[in-house]
């Protein structure tokens, strides 16, 4: 696969909802799977129909001006379509957004279709009386990234994949035993992931319980799942507002008056914002550790806390795990989501757009500081490392000292094990982003 296309997958992911009526119009074609059985509206009966469904979602994403990847949550017993998503990492700003009106802008770096399907499920499982995750399959048009793979694995879903991704996909080297990953992660992926057979190209490989695993997808459908994404790359890239100004062009938000609408709204969202200012943004202090420890102690069932420091040394935000909401709602996920969404909201209004542009930029220019390094044998760690890669949107400008730091080693496992996990991840993370966790120096 083209490296540029895959790099940009993580620069801007994708989701949004799709009605079943719109989905059903995209289910034409079945490849070589024999006589078509009668289909209940809102369901799929073959792997070709499933692939065509996620392809239609990917096409909708491309037509909306973002990158073309789609996913669907399917009930194994019936083929019922429970939910569909397309990636939605970037959205278009309103026409009244001032300097960047109408432009594409980062909304949520974690908003890939598969991750959003997981989050949607846990938000709605009780109200809609949904089947348990092991009775469902998430079908995706492209091999999931590490964030999505970790999310799906932690949640317990089965996963079916149409097209390969040799640069950022979980199965980047096409060895579906996943033996390069740590033990629990490897066994989990092998037990839950399946890669559909494609006529004339490959046979089925993966878990035996995946829905439609004995059927084939037409080679043209699989090819379109890949090319729909690649053809969207240049147009989206040329129209994107990028990730923000470099630090040399920014003003320190700490110096804004307290009645500044930017500062007021930011502090409303993040209660710890501007409580601490470090002399060096890459040298966290004991004061920051104390704040993280106090917040973790007060949080319910949380295992970790994470802070974001901007390049001026300001504490901009802090989050803890929130597992009562979802099993994938980790501190880092919450922090990067809330930072991006708050930034988008402020950029999306003429009263704050110019201030935001001048004072807030991509978190790749700051420092994420964890209280604990993550457990290397936990699917949530794979998820967070993947989300970190998506947040960085490519090469990190300064990696020494790292903008990924921690005060304390993992509560389970070791720092060496964490770095070993990173070394097994797809090339995007270990080569381009170069994830480099470092312990805070005393």
C-alpha positions in Angstrom: 0.0 0.0 0.0 1.0 3.6 -0.6 2.8 4.9 2.5 1.4 8.4 2.0 -2.1 7.1 2.0 -1.7 5.3 5.2 0.2 8.1 7.0 -2.7 10.4 6.2 -5.2 7.8 7.5 -3.8 8.6 11.0 -3.5 12.3 10.2 -7.2 12.4 9.8 -9.4 9.4 10.6 -13.2 9.4 10.1 -16.8 8.5 11.4 -20.5 9.9 11.2 -23.7 8.0 11.3 -25.4 6.5 8.3 -29.1 5.7 8.1 -30.1 2.1 7.2 -32.0 3.4 4.2 -28.8 5.0 2.9 -26.9 1.8 3.7 -29.3 -0.5 1.8 -28.8 1.5 -1.4 -25.2 0.6 -1.3 -25.6 -3.2 -1.1 -25.7 -4.0 -4.8 -23.5 -6.8 -6.0 -22.5 -10.1 -4.4 -19.4 -11.5 -6.2 -19.3 -15.3 -6.6 -21.3 -16.4 -3.6 -24.1 -18.3 -5.3 -27.8 -17.7 -5.2 -28.9 -14.8 -3.1 -31.1 -15.6 -0.2 -34.0 -13.3 0.9 -32.7 -10.5 3.0 -34.4 -8.8 5.9 -34.2 -5.0 5.4 -31.3 -3.7 7.4 -29.2 -6.9 7.2 -26.4 -8.5 5.2 -26.2 -12.1 4.2 -22.8 -12.6 2.6 -19.3 -11.2 3.0 -19.7 -9.5 -0.3 -22.8 -7.6 0.9 -20.9 -6.7 4.1 -17.9 -5.5 2.1 -20.2 -3.5 -0.2 -21.9 -2.0 2.9 -18.6 -0.7 4.4 -17.4 0.4 0.9 -20.6 2.5 0.6 -19.8 4.1 4.0 -16.2 4.8 2.9 -17.6 6.4 -0.3 -19.8 8.6 1.8 -16.8 9.7 3.9 -14.9 10.6 0.8 -17.9 12.5 -0.6 -18.1 14.5 2.6 -14.6 15.7 2.2 -12.8 13.3 4.6 -10.9 10.1 4.1 -12.8 7.1 2.9 -13.0 4.3 5.5 -16.2 2.8 6.8 -17.3 0.2 9.4 -20.4 -1.6 10.5 -21.6 -3.4 13.6 -23.3 -6.7 12.6 -25.2 -9.3 14.7 -23.6 -12.7 14.0 -26.8 -14.8 14.1 -28.9 -12.8 11.8 -26.6 -10.4 9.8 -28.7 -7.5 11.3 -27.0 -4.2 10.8 -26.9 -2.6 14.3 -24.9 0.5 13.5 -22.7 2.0 10.8 -20.0 4.6 11.0 -17.6 6.5 8.8 -14.4 8.2 10.0 -14.9 11.8 11.2 -11.6 13.0 12.6 -11.8 16.2 10.6 -15.0 18.3 10.1 -15.8 21.4 8.2 -15.9 24.6 10.2 -19.0 26.8 9.9 -19.1 29.7 7.6 -19.1 32.1 10.6 -15.9 30.8 12.0 -13.8 33.8 11.1 -10.3 33.2 9.6 -10.9 29.6 8.8 -14.6 29.6 7.8 -15.5 26.6 5.8 -12.2 24.8 6.1 -11.6 21.3 7.3 -10.2 21.2 10.8 -9.3 18.4 13.3 -12.3 17.6 15.4 -11.2 14.4 17.2 -8.1 12.4 16.4 -9.6 9.3 17.9 -12.8 9.4 15.8 -12.0 6.5 13.5 -15.1 4.5 12.6 -14.2 1.3 14.5 -13.4 3.2 17.7 -16.6 5.2 17.5 -18.6 2.0 17.0 -17.2 0.7 20.3 -18.0 3.9 22.1 -21.5 4.0 20.6 -22.2 0.4 21.7 -21.4 1.1 25.3 -23.4 4.3 25.3 -26.5 2.4 24.0 -26.1 -1.2 25.1 -28.6 -1.0 28.0 -31.2 1.3 26.4 -31.3 -0.7 23.2 -30.8 -4.1 24.9 -28.0 -5.0 22.5 -26.4 -8.4 22.3 -23.0 -8.9 24.1 -19.9 -8.0 22.1 -18.9 -11.7 21.4 -22.2 -12.1 19.5 -21.3 -9.2 17.2 -18.8 -8.5 14.5 -17.4 -5.1 13.5 -16.7 -5.2 9.7 -14.3 -2.6 8.4 -13.2 -1.6 4.9 -9.5 -1.3 6.0 -7.3 -3.2 8.5 -7.8 -1.3 11.8 -5.1 0.9 13.3 -3.6 0.1 16.7 -6.0 2.4 18.5 -9.1 0.7 16.9 -7.6 -2.8 17.3 -7.0 -2.2 21.0 -10.4 -0.7 21.4 -12.1 -3.6 19.7 -10.0 -6.2 21.6 -10.6 -4.6 25.0 -14.4 -4.5 24.3 -14.6 -8.1 23.1 -15.9 -7.7 19.6 -15.2 -10.0 16.6 -13.6 -8.1 13.8 -13.7 -8.8 10.0 -11.5 -6.9 7.6 -11.7 -6.3 3.8 -8.5 -4.5 2.7 -5.0 -4.7 4.0 -2.9 -1.8 5.3 0.8 -2.5 5.2 1.9 0.6 7.0 -0.5 1.3 9.8 -2.8 -1.7 9.9 -2.6 -4.1 12.8 -1.8 -7.0 10.5 0.8 -4.9 8.6 3.0 -7.8 7.7 0.1 -10.1 6.8 0.9 -12.8 9.4 -2.4 -13.3 11.1 -1.1 -15.3 14.0 0.0 -11.9 15.5 2.9 -13.6 17.2 5.1 -10.5 17.2 2.8 -8.9 19.7 3.0 -9.5 23.5 1.2 -12.7 24.7 -2.3 -11.5 25.7 -2.5 -9.0 22.9 -1.4 -11.6 20.4 -3.8 -14.3 21.6 -6.6 -11.8 21.7 -6.0 -10.6 18.1 -5.7 -14.2 16.8 -8.9 -15.1 18.6 -11.0 -12.2 17.4 -9.7 -10.9 14.0 -10.5 -12.4 10.6 -9.5 -11.3 7.0 -12.1 -12.2 4.4 -11.2 -14.3 1.4 -10.9 -12.3 -1.9 -11.5 -14.0 -5.2 -8.2 -14.7 -7.0 -6.1 -13.0 -4.3 -6.2 -14.7 -0.9 -8.1 -17.2 1.2 -9.7 -16.5 4.5 -7.4 -16.2 7.5 -8.2 -15.7 11.1 -10.7 -16.6 13.8 -13.2 -19.3 12.9 -16.3 -17.7 14.4 -16.2 -14.6 12.1 -19.5 -14.1 10.3 -19.4 -15.2 6.6 -15.8 -16.5 6.9 -16.4 -19.3 4.3 -17.5 -16.9 1.6 -15.5 -14.7 -0.8 -15.4 -11.0 -1.6 -15.1 -9.9 -5.3 -11.6 -8.6 -6.0 -13.1 -5.4 -7.4 -14.9 -4.7 -4.1 -11.8 -5.2 -2.1 -9.8 -3.0 -4.5 -12.4 -0.2 -4.2 -12.2 -0.4 -0.4 -8.5 0.5 -0.8 -8.7 3.0 -3.7 -11.7 4.9 -2.2 -9.3 5.9 0.5 -6.3 6.6 -1.7 -8.2 8.7 -4.1 -9.5 10.9 -1.3 -6.1 11.7 0.1 -4.9 14.5 -2.2 -8.2 16.4 -2.2 -8.6 16.3 1.6 -5.0 17.1 2.2 -5.1 20.2 0.0 -8.2 21.5 1.7 -7.2 20.7 5.3 -6.4 23.5 7.7 -3.5 21.4 9.0 -2.7 21.0 12.6 -2.0 24.5 13.8 0.7 27.1 14.0 4.3 26.2 15.0 5.3 27.4 18.5 7.5 30.2 17.0 4.3 31.9 15.8 2.2 31.4 18.9 1.4 33.7 21.8 1.3 32.5 25.4 -2.3 31.9 26.5 -1.3 32.4 30.1 -0.9 36.1 29.4 -4.4 36.6 28.2 -6.6 38.6 30.6 -8.9 36.5 32.8 -12.0 37.8 31.1 -10.7 36.6 27.7 -13.4 34.4 26.1 -10.8 31.9 25.1 -9.4 31.6 28.6 -12.8 31.6 30.2 -14.2 28.8 28.0 -11.0 26.8 28.2 -11.0 26.9 32.0 -14.7 25.9 32.0 -13.8 22.7 30.1 -10.6 21.9 32.0 -10.7 22.7 35.7 -6.9 22.4 36.0 -6.1 24.7 33.1 -3.4 27.3 33.9 -3.1 26.0 37.6 0.6 25.3 36.9 3.2 26.8 34.7 6.5 24.9 34.2 9.8 26.6 33.6 10.5 24.1 30.9 7.6 22.3 29.2 9.7 19.1 28.7 10.8 19.0 32.4 7.7 18.0 34.5 8.0 18.8 38.2 6.9 17.3 41.6 4.1 19.8 41.7 2.6 18.2 38.5 3.0 14.8 39.9 1.2 15.8 43.1 -1.7 17.2 41.0 -1.9 13.9 39.0 -1.8 11.8 42.2 -4.5 13.8 43.9 -6.8 13.7 40.9 -6.3 9.9 40.5 -7.0 9.3 44.2 -10.3 11.2 43.9 -11.4 9.4 40.7 -13.7 6.3 40.8 -12.0 3.0 39.6 -9.4 5.0 37.7 -5.9 3.5 37.2 -4.1 6.4 35.6 -4.1 10.2 35.1 -2.6 12.2 32.2 -1.8 15.9 31.8 -1.0 18.0 28.7 1.6 20.8 28.9 1.8 23.3 26.1 5.1 24.6 24.7 4.9 27.6 27.1 4.8 25.3 30.1 1.1 25.8 30.8 -0.9 22.9 32.2 -3.8 23.0 29.7 -5.7 19.9 30.7 -5.8 16.8 32.9 -7.9 13.7 32.8 -8.3 10.3 34.6 -9.8 7.0 33.4 -13.5 6.9 33.3 -14.3 3.2 32.9 -17.9 3.5 34.3 -18.7 5.0 30.9 -16.9 2.6 28.7 -14.1 0.0 29.1 -12.0 2.0 26.6 -12.5 5.4 28.2 -8.9 5.9 29.4 -7.3 9.0 30.7 -5.3 9.6 27.5 -8.3 9.0 25.3 -10.4 11.5 27.2 -7.6 14.1 27.2 -6.8 14.1 23.5 -10.5 14.0 22.6 -11.4 16.8 24.9 -8.5 18.9 23.8 -9.3 18.6 20.2 -13.0 19.0 20.5 -12.6 22.1 22.7 -10.1 23.5 20.2 -12.5 22.8 17.4 -15.4 24.5 19.2 -13.5 27.6 19.8 -12.2 27.7 16.2 -15.7 27.3 15.1 -16.9 30.7 16.4 -15.9 34.1 15.2 -15.5 35.5 18.7 -12.8 33.0 19.6 -11.4 31.7 16.2 -8.6 34.2 15.9 -7.6 34.0 19.6 -7.5 30.2 19.3 -5.4 30.3 16.2 -2.9 32.6 17.9 -2.6 30.7 21.2 -3.5 27.0 20.8 -1.9 24.5 18.4 -1.5 20.8 17.8 -0.6 18.8 21.0 2.3 17.4 19.0 4.1 20.6 20.1 3.5 20.0 23.8 4.1 17.3 26.4 1.8 14.5 27.6 2.7 13.5 31.1 1.3 10.2 32.5 1.4 9.4 36.2 2.0 5.7 35.3 3.5 4.1 32.2 1.1 1.7 30.7 0.9 -2.1 31.1 2.6 -3.6 28.0 0.3 -6.7 28.0 -3.0 -4.8 28.0 -5.1 -4.1 24.9 -5.8 -0.6 26.3 -2.1 0.2 26.0 -2.2 -0.8 22.4 -5.2 1.5 22.0 -3.6 4.4 23.8 -0.3 4.1 21.8 -2.4 4.1 18.7 -4.4 7.1 19.8 -1.2 8.9 20.6 0.1 8.2 17.1 -3.2 9.6 15.6 -2.9 12.7 17.8 0.6 13.4 16.6 -0.5 13.5 13.0 2.9 12.4 11.7 6.5 13.2 12.6 7.0 14.7 16.1 8.9 18.0 15.7 11.0 17.5 18.9 11.5 14.0 20.4 14.3 14.6 22.9 13.2 15.0 25.6 10.1 13.1 24.6 6.6 14.6 24.5 5.5 11.3 25.9 6.7 11.1 29.6 5.6 9.3 32.8 6.5 9.7 36.5 6.2 6.0 37.6 6.7 2.7 35.8 3.8 0.4 34.9 1.8 -1.0 37.8 2.0 -4.3 35.8 4.9 -5.2 33.5 7.9 -3.0 32.8 9.1 -0.1 30.8 11.2 -2.4 28.8 8.1 -4.4 28.0 6.3 -1.3 26.9 9.1 -0.4 24.5 9.1 -4.0 23.2 5.4 -3.6 22.4 6.1 -0.4 20.5 8.8 -2.2 18.5 6.2 -4.7 17.3 3.6 -2.2 16.2 3.1 -1.1 12.5 5.7 1.0 10.8 3.7 4.2 11.2 4.1 4.2 15.0 7.6 2.9 15.4 9.2 4.6 12.4 7.2 7.8 11.4 5.8 8.8 14.8 8.7 7.2 16.7 6.8 6.7 19.9 9.3 7.2 22.6 8.1 7.0 26.3 10.5 8.4 28.8 10.5 8.5 32.6 10.5 12.0 34.1 14.0 12.9 35.2 14.3 13.8 38.9 
